[in-house]
Amino acid sequence: KSVLMFFQKSDIPYFIFATINVCIAAAATPLQTLVYGKIFARLSNFYSGHYSDYQIFISDVRLLCLLIMAIGGCKMLFTFLGVSCWMQFGERQQLRARTKLYKLMLSRKMEWFDSVDGTSGQISQVNRCVEELRSGSSEVIGLLVQSIASIIALSITSLYHSWSLTLVIMATSPIMAIFSWLFGRLTYKAADQENRLNASAAKILDWCLSCASVVRVFNGKYVEQAKFNRLIDMSAGVYFKLAAAMAGNSGILRTLSIMMFVQGFWFGNYMISIGDLDINQVFTCFTSCLMLGAAISDLANLLSSLNTARAAASMISKFMLSQGEVLDEESHYLQPAICKGRIEFKDVCFHYPGREGQVLNNLSATIEAQKLTFIIGKSGSGKSTISQLLLKMYSNNEGTISIDGHDISTLSRNWITDSITVIEQSVTIYNQTLRNNLAVSVVNKYGSLNSVPLSLISDALSFARLNEVVEGLEDGIDTTISSSTLSGGQKQRVAIARAKLRDTPILILDESLCALDNRLRIPLFNEIREWRKGKTTIVIVHELDYLNDNDNVIVLENGSVKYHGLFEEVRDQEIISRFNDEISFESKTSSVIDPIPRKSVEYNYLTNPVILKDLEKNVGSKIADDNSDEVYCVLAILKYCFHTIETKPWIAVGLLFSVFSGIAGPVFSFSFSRLLSSMVEASVGINITHKLKLWSLIVVGISVASGGSHFVSSFILSFCSEKWILKLRKLCFQKINEQDMSFIDLENTKASEITALLMNDSRDLRNLVSEFLSLALNLVVMVLVGVTWSIISGWKLALVGISFVPLVLSVTRVYGILLESSENCYKSTVAKLENHNYETLTAIRSITILRLQNYFKEEFDCNIQRIRKRGTIRALQTGLGLGLTEGCNAIATGTILYYGMVLAGKNEYTQQQLLQVITILTLTMTNAAGLMNQLPEIARGQRAGTRIIKLLNMTPSEAENDGDITINRNFTNPLLQFDNLQFGYSGQENVLKNVSFNIDKDDICAIVGKSGGGKSTIASLLMRLYNAGDRSIFLSNYDIMRLDIDHLRDTITIVPQNPSFFEGTIFDNLTYGINPKKRVNMDKIYKVLKYVNMYSYVLSLPEGVHTIIGEGSHSLLSGGQSQRLSIARALIRDPQVLILDECTSNLDKENTDFIINLINTTLRGKMTIILITHDVEVMKVANRIIKVKNGYIVEQR
């Protein structure tokens, strides 16, 4: 839980150097107070007649004022060195934290990813915690050390001049310490709760971005919005407690730090009256204690910030220590010289961690070396589990698995992954060029991507039938591709090309050709058969048309081997008969995204459509193009977002109290100057008892008013800033959920980056309301009031102070510009690293299979180096800015003091006028310095605000927003009509051309054609995931663009080939997005589960339909079970039109026949069914067939 949890010995020089520098800088403050006291002692001596000549007095004062400037110059240098070094120290901590977390992610066993709840949301929140840890271990600890050093130095100075007066003044310190401890505990607790709630909210946001098509087609965006709103409302409630604790702490400390001077003045006056102290000692002691009180108050606030960093460290620690084993060192395991490829399973039992029920039951089988072996079985029989156990992704519970006689528990995991290539049905495509997507499979062998011979890549592309795809890409094999730019079949051919490049002794094809149409599937498999002669090859399939009579076959049922032998011996047995005649089906990794190859295009927020369904349209001014790197100024952000701030009256109240709190400063300074003036009078024998009583009471009143107004102001502004952030998060979430898929598909729409923006970076926006407005307003008020007051008190000296305003403004402006630039570059670099981490998380299975840990770690290290470079620049610029602030203050203070003494020496100012003007001007400069100290935080808020504005500035989407017509159940023919539809993705040629056809009510229509022809695009447009344009598609003679979008998606639903489910119960997933008014009882759920042959399985689970299923690849369901559950999810909605998009491709023959029978006997005549398929048997169900080729309808029958 320590903020220094990543501290190492190599950090000691940084720590020592930074500490020395900030301590020296801190020591400059009491030195300046000593000189300050000596200057006023010279004035007292001048008034008392100790100086015989005015010039001698001024000469002494001049030297002392120059000394203040010299000390300020040294303080500027050491502040620069200290702050820069502390920030570098913090960078080292955060980089080490990120590296440790990344290495841990790469080294975790797969069961950890299955067991951790909401991994993506937690990763996002941990990223924020790392930033808070960086801040806590750099700025906070640096300022903490400086404050402690200042407290020690000031205490020594004050005690040296008068230990008795110092102890009297600081008598309230124990009370201040108690309050700091109490509020610190409250701060830590609230910060920890906020982190956990934000992690849960981030998980929902990630789901809505990574599975956007599912969220849309099932009307789940309203459910997700409600869940997201509830979580961030709870998070805001916790933050209000945190803000109250921090405001209460600072308010009480401010009251006590001012009030402590009352007893000090009485005691000081007494000590002067009896002659035990002189005015020089009292001045120095009071000035030291004044700064000491401020330092203690700052220390308490820093401790509150440190508690926030401790809460962040606690979450990082919990995440690192979360349940799950770490992979052992490879040096302990065997690495045989060769791999022949003989695999033996002996009495293997296995169940997935955290799940009930065995997947493999006493499985025993031998796969002979250098031969081709087929493994067949129905969905859920344990076929895919075999490859995962072979790769040591999981450990078998009982029995042994051996390769070439070696128990795999004794074999090196690296050796295994170098010897075995697994091609899964779902293929990971990395956001790199096509060439690199292939080269990455052998990067360990060649050392780098560029070292992989082009001839080998070309051969692999030819082998996998990818030459035609390459020709269609703009830059050939050097074209950057992503998951959305390739069809499912093309992705699987990329995986085949990777396998060809690797050419390992063992190859496992796990349903890895099912996305190919018949024209490619059989010829390509025959080539694979020829290539793999003499090498061990395992083919996991549902189809039997690959098999020859002399092929080895293993039949699995319920996790056990039911037959093992030659195919000719088992061909006619009952165990095999149910697999006969099955034809493969096309597979697409995206459920409803068109598989046609698409070029990567740049997205412009200002032209892509989106709007909130139930929110008033408010396009807003278009401040700038999204592709611009411009960072908007604070006032531009606040102006644009003005309509989103719902607590404007309260902000006004908060700012009013902030002004009261700010005014309390100069009023206290005035009162303090009068008390100091009284001390001067007392030093020359004047009775000041009456004045002391009066001004002491005034100081008490000021302390209560200052502390109270500060508490009210701080809490109200923090409350308002969080309400504003809350509103922005909700609006942005709605905007994102209301976009069509053209935004979600694009390469630069990254789930991790948007999640980080809304859940992490948006916190930085708080400072624009809670800090910037208050500081800026107080500075303006202080400048106006202070200058006016000082002019009235003494205009000559006031003009000297005003002359420094241009200097301060110039330094502030230059510093702000530098910080904007460096902060923007730094955060952009961090965003790239976090995107890389997210890609690693989502592709962890592929990384493990291809043994790409080293490659991804090298990419990570490159990003770390970029952050280190940017962090160094930011540290130097921040240190320079804060150093210049100290230098400017010292120059201004020395000049004002000198000129003030000149005027006092010439009797143009009384000592009372002099003290008033000097204290007011000094306080004004302190406020200006406070604003400069907040510039780094403000710069971070500007970057976040700029990006949020660009989200809010998106224009409405017709596809997701237009339409308000609902149709009753009296649908007319033609039910669906496509009228000369032309459609192309942004920046590309049309992929559908002059498409016209009709589908009548209760028709069963098959849409067929080869991969890339446009079949799934038709389904996507029918679901209004993209904008098809007006009067192109009609439902019951209504233009679908005029229909209410929710009604349309209630009327038409889809069963994707690769279904997605969120981490929740089976019941919640089945009823996802259904209108609450439409009651779904358990009888109906059980009925549809029986329809899809899932009833018995669901009842066998520990909690039945209330059993929680995992998300994505970590689901407890097999591919076939997920497919059948997806069909149930569609049927439970009672749609008028049902789209089945290759819905049987993951099913065995038994379940495929079950679904075909369901269509024939139960669904026929009750709804219109559209079948997107390659399967001949499924086509036979249809009474109409429409063939699509190259975007045209080429045949209808």
LINQUI-V318297 format. One record per backbone hydrogen bond with DSSP energy under -1.0 kcal/mol. CO is the residue of the C=O (numbers start at 1). NH is the residue of the N-H. If there is no record, write none. Layout:
BEGIN
CO & NH
CO & NH
END
This chain:
BEGIN
2 & 5
4 & 7
8 & 11
9 & 12
11 & 15
12 & 16
13 & 17
14 & 18
15 & 19
16 & 20
17 & 21
18 & 22
19 & 23
20 & 24
21 & 25
22 & 26
23 & 27
24 & 28
26 & 29
27 & 31
28 & 32
29 & 33
30 & 34
31 & 35
32 & 36
33 & 37
34 & 38
35 & 39
36 & 40
37 & 41
38 & 42
39 & 43
40 & 44
41 & 45
42 & 46
43 & 47
44 & 48
45 & 50
53 & 57
54 & 58
55 & 59
56 & 60
57 & 61
58 & 62
59 & 63
60 & 64
61 & 65
62 & 66
63 & 67
64 & 68
65 & 69
66 & 70
67 & 71
68 & 72
69 & 73
70 & 74
71 & 75
72 & 76
73 & 77
74 & 78
75 & 79
76 & 80
77 & 81
78 & 82
79 & 83
80 & 84
81 & 85
82 & 86
83 & 87
84 & 88
85 & 89
86 & 90
87 & 91
88 & 92
89 & 93
90 & 94
91 & 95
92 & 96
93 & 97
94 & 98
95 & 99
96 & 100
97 & 101
98 & 102
99 & 103
100 & 104
101 & 105
102 & 106
103 & 107
107 & 327
109 & 112
110 & 114
111 & 115
112 & 116
118 & 122
119 & 123
120 & 124
121 & 125
122 & 126
123 & 127
124 & 128
125 & 129
126 & 130
127 & 131
128 & 132
129 & 133
130 & 134
131 & 135
132 & 136
133 & 137
135 & 140
136 & 141
138 & 142
139 & 143
140 & 144
141 & 145
142 & 146
143 & 147
144 & 148
145 & 149
146 & 150
147 & 151
148 & 152
149 & 153
150 & 154
151 & 155
152 & 156
153 & 157
154 & 158
155 & 159
156 & 160
157 & 161
158 & 162
162 & 166
163 & 167
164 & 168
165 & 169
166 & 170
168 & 171
170 & 173
172 & 176
173 & 177
174 & 178
175 & 179
176 & 180
177 & 181
178 & 182
179 & 183
180 & 184
181 & 185
182 & 186
183 & 187
184 & 188
185 & 189
186 & 190
187 & 191
188 & 192
189 & 193
190 & 194
191 & 195
192 & 196
193 & 197
194 & 198
195 & 199
196 & 200
197 & 201
198 & 202
199 & 203
200 & 204
201 & 205
202 & 206
203 & 207
204 & 208
205 & 209
206 & 210
207 & 211
211 & 215
212 & 216
213 & 217
214 & 218
215 & 220
216 & 219
220 & 224
221 & 225
222 & 226
223 & 227
224 & 228
225 & 229
226 & 230
227 & 231
228 & 232
229 & 233
230 & 234
231 & 235
232 & 236
233 & 237
234 & 238
235 & 239
236 & 240
237 & 241
238 & 242
239 & 243
240 & 244
241 & 245
242 & 246
243 & 247
244 & 248
245 & 249
246 & 250
247 & 251
248 & 252
249 & 253
250 & 254
251 & 255
252 & 256
253 & 257
254 & 258
255 & 259
256 & 260
258 & 261
259 & 262
261 & 265
262 & 266
263 & 267
264 & 268
265 & 269
266 & 270
267 & 271
268 & 272
269 & 273
270 & 274
271 & 276
271 & 277
278 & 282
279 & 283
280 & 284
281 & 285
282 & 286
283 & 287
284 & 288
285 & 289
286 & 290
287 & 291
288 & 292
289 & 293
290 & 294
291 & 295
292 & 296
293 & 297
294 & 298
295 & 299
296 & 300
297 & 301
298 & 302
299 & 303
300 & 304
301 & 305
302 & 306
303 & 307
304 & 308
305 & 309
306 & 310
307 & 311
308 & 312
309 & 313
310 & 314
311 & 315
312 & 316
313 & 317
314 & 318
315 & 319
316 & 320
317 & 321
325 & 109
329 & 332
330 & 333
334 & 412
342 & 404
343 & 367
344 & 402
345 & 365
346 & 400
348 & 363
349 & 397
349 & 398
350 & 359
350 & 360
352 & 355
360 & 350
363 & 348
365 & 345
367 & 343
371 & 537
372 & 552
373 & 539
374 & 554
375 & 541
376 & 556
378 & 381
381 & 559
384 & 388
385 & 389
386 & 390
387 & 391
388 & 393
389 & 392
398 & 349
400 & 346
401 & 408
402 & 344
403 & 406
406 & 403
407 & 410
410 & 334
412 & 416
413 & 417
414 & 418
415 & 419
416 & 420
419 & 506
421 & 508
423 & 510
430 & 432
432 & 481
433 & 437
434 & 438
435 & 439
436 & 440
438 & 441
439 & 442
442 & 446
443 & 447
449 & 452
453 & 457
454 & 458
455 & 459
456 & 460
457 & 461
458 & 462
459 & 463
460 & 464
461 & 466
462 & 465
466 & 470
467 & 471
468 & 472
470 & 473
473 & 476
475 & 478
476 & 479
477 & 435
479 & 434
482 & 485
487 & 491
488 & 492
489 & 493
490 & 494
491 & 495
492 & 496
493 & 497
494 & 498
495 & 499
496 & 500
497 & 501
498 & 502
499 & 503
505 & 536
506 & 421
507 & 538
508 & 423
509 & 540
513 & 516
517 & 520
517 & 521
520 & 524
521 & 525
522 & 526
523 & 527
524 & 528
525 & 529
526 & 530
527 & 531
528 & 532
530 & 533
532 & 535
536 & 507
537 & 373
538 & 509
539 & 375
540 & 511
544 & 547
548 & 551
549 & 568
551 & 567
552 & 374
553 & 565
554 & 376
555 & 562
555 & 563
557 & 560
559 & 361
560 & 557
563 & 555
565 & 553
567 & 570
567 & 571
570 & 573
573 & 576
573 & 577
576 & 579
577 & 580
579 & 582
604 & 607
604 & 608
621 & 623
625 & 628
633 & 637
634 & 638
635 & 639
636 & 640
637 & 641
641 & 644
642 & 645
647 & 651
648 & 652
649 & 653
650 & 654
651 & 655
652 & 656
653 & 657
654 & 658
655 & 659
656 & 660
657 & 661
658 & 662
659 & 663
660 & 664
663 & 667
664 & 668
665 & 669
666 & 670
667 & 671
668 & 672
669 & 673
670 & 674
671 & 675
672 & 676
673 & 677
674 & 678
675 & 679
676 & 680
677 & 681
678 & 682
679 & 683
681 & 686
682 & 685
688 & 692
689 & 693
690 & 694
691 & 695
692 & 696
693 & 697
694 & 698
695 & 699
696 & 700
697 & 701
698 & 702
699 & 703
700 & 704
701 & 705
702 & 706
703 & 707
704 & 708
705 & 709
706 & 710
707 & 711
708 & 712
709 & 713
710 & 714
711 & 715
712 & 716
713 & 717
714 & 718
715 & 719
716 & 720
717 & 721
718 & 722
719 & 723
720 & 724
721 & 725
722 & 726
723 & 727
724 & 728
725 & 729
726 & 730
727 & 731
728 & 732
729 & 733
730 & 734
731 & 735
732 & 736
733 & 737
734 & 738
736 & 739
740 & 743
741 & 745
746 & 749
748 & 750
750 & 754
751 & 755
752 & 756
753 & 757
754 & 758
755 & 759
756 & 760
756 & 761
757 & 762
760 & 763
761 & 764
762 & 765
763 & 766
765 & 768
766 & 769
766 & 770
767 & 771
767 & 772
768 & 773
771 & 775
772 & 776
773 & 777
774 & 778
775 & 779
776 & 780
777 & 781
778 & 782
779 & 783
780 & 784
781 & 785
782 & 786
783 & 787
784 & 788
785 & 789
786 & 790
787 & 791
788 & 792
789 & 793
790 & 794
794 & 798
795 & 799
796 & 800
797 & 801
798 & 802
799 & 803
801 & 804
802 & 805
804 & 808
805 & 809
806 & 810
807 & 811
808 & 812
809 & 813
810 & 814
811 & 815
812 & 816
813 & 817
814 & 818
815 & 819
816 & 820
817 & 821
818 & 822
819 & 823
820 & 824
821 & 825
822 & 826
823 & 827
824 & 828
825 & 829
826 & 830
827 & 831
828 & 832
829 & 833
830 & 834
831 & 835
832 & 836
833 & 837
834 & 838
835 & 839
836 & 840
837 & 841
838 & 842
839 & 843
841 & 844
843 & 847
844 & 848
845 & 849
846 & 850
847 & 852
852 & 856
853 & 857
854 & 858
855 & 859
856 & 860
857 & 861
858 & 862
859 & 863
860 & 864
861 & 865
862 & 866
863 & 867
864 & 868
865 & 869
866 & 870
867 & 871
868 & 872
869 & 873
870 & 874
871 & 875
872 & 876
873 & 877
874 & 878
875 & 879
876 & 880
877 & 881
878 & 882
879 & 883
880 & 884
881 & 885
882 & 886
883 & 887
884 & 888
885 & 889
886 & 890
887 & 891
888 & 892
889 & 893
890 & 894
891 & 895
892 & 896
893 & 897
894 & 898
895 & 899
896 & 900
897 & 901
898 & 902
899 & 903
900 & 904
901 & 905
902 & 906
903 & 908
903 & 909
904 & 907
910 & 914
911 & 915
912 & 916
913 & 917
914 & 918
915 & 919
916 & 920
917 & 921
918 & 922
919 & 923
920 & 924
921 & 925
922 & 926
923 & 927
924 & 928
925 & 929
926 & 930
927 & 931
928 & 932
929 & 933
930 & 934
932 & 935
934 & 938
935 & 939
936 & 940
937 & 941
938 & 942
939 & 943
940 & 944
941 & 945
942 & 946
943 & 947
944 & 948
945 & 949
946 & 950
947 & 951
948 & 952
949 & 953
951 & 954
955 & 610
957 & 961
958 & 962
965 & 1044
969 & 971
975 & 1036
976 & 999
977 & 1034
978 & 997
981 & 995
983 & 991
983 & 992
985 & 988
992 & 983
995 & 981
997 & 978
999 & 976
1000 & 1003
1003 & 1169
1004 & 1183
1004 & 1184
1005 & 1171
1006 & 1186
1007 & 1173
1008 & 1188
1010 & 1013
1013 & 1191
1014 & 1018
1015 & 1019
1016 & 1020
1017 & 1021
1018 & 1022
1019 & 1023
1020 & 1025
1021 & 1024
1025 & 741
1032 & 979
1033 & 1040
1034 & 977
1035 & 1038
1038 & 1035
1039 & 1042
1042 & 964
1042 & 965
1044 & 1048
1045 & 1049
1046 & 1050
1047 & 1051
1048 & 1052
1051 & 1136
1051 & 1137
1053 & 1139
1055 & 1141
1062 & 1064
1064 & 1109
1065 & 1069
1066 & 1070
1067 & 1071
1071 & 1074
1075 & 1078
1077 & 1079
1081 & 1085
1082 & 1086
1083 & 1087
1084 & 1088
1085 & 1089
1086 & 1090
1087 & 1091
1088 & 1092
1089 & 1094
1089 & 1095
1090 & 1093
1094 & 1098
1095 & 1099
1096 & 1100
1098 & 1101
1101 & 1104
1103 & 1106
1104 & 1107
1105 & 1067
1107 & 1066
1111 & 1114
1112 & 1115
1118 & 1122
1119 & 1123
1120 & 1124
1121 & 1125
1122 & 1126
1123 & 1127
1124 & 1128
1125 & 1129
1126 & 1130
1127 & 1131
1128 & 1132
1130 & 1133
1131 & 1134
1136 & 1168
1137 & 1053
1138 & 1170
1139 & 1055
1140 & 1142
1140 & 1172
1142 & 1145
1144 & 1147
1148 & 1152
1149 & 1153
1150 & 1154
1151 & 1155
1152 & 1156
1153 & 1157
1154 & 1158
1155 & 1159
1156 & 1160
1157 & 1161
1158 & 1162
1158 & 1163
1159 & 1164
1163 & 1166
1163 & 1167
1168 & 1138
1169 & 1005
1170 & 1140
1171 & 1007
1172 & 1142
1175 & 1179
1176 & 1180
1178 & 1181
1179 & 1182
1184 & 1006
1185 & 1197
1186 & 1008
1187 & 1194
1187 & 1195
1189 & 1192
1191 & 993
1192 & 1189
1195 & 1187
END
